[in-house]
Amino acid sequence: MCLGIPGEVVEIMTDRPDLAQVDVGGVRRAINIGLLEPGEIGVGDWVLIHVGFALSKIDEAEARAAMDFLKSIGDAYTDELAALQNSKID
């Protein structure tokens, strides 16, 4: 199952401004932020992530509500975190 999951931006990569490092439930990985407007997000912002791309900026309350929901559905969220942890952008 592919879910949109919230992640907190922890770094905008200076050598690749189309990439950002995010934290998703303790898993950190690079995602592509090229679908968002330049300068739209910064460190500490939350984004909705799907298949390695940030789709939109969301506020922290929305992120927390989405995380609570995802955790409540169990295996699908656990599987999504495992897939995120095992993927990378070169």
C-alpha positions, 0 to 999 in steps of 0.5 A: 500500500502506498500512503502519503506520510508526513515528514519534518524537514531537518535539512535542505541539501545545499548541494542539491536544492531539489532535495531535503532530508526529512524525519518520518517517525524516526526514519531519516531520508532524502526526498525530492522537494522539486514539486514545491515552490522554491523557498516554500519550505525550510527546516522545521516545516512539515510536508506530505510525502508520497513515493519520495516526493513532497506533495505539499507543505502541511502544518504541524497539527495536520501532520500529527493528526495524520501520524496518529491516524497512520499509526492506528491502521497498524501494518500499513504504516509499519510497512510504509516506514520500512519501505521508506527506510530501505529506499534512497535517492542517488 
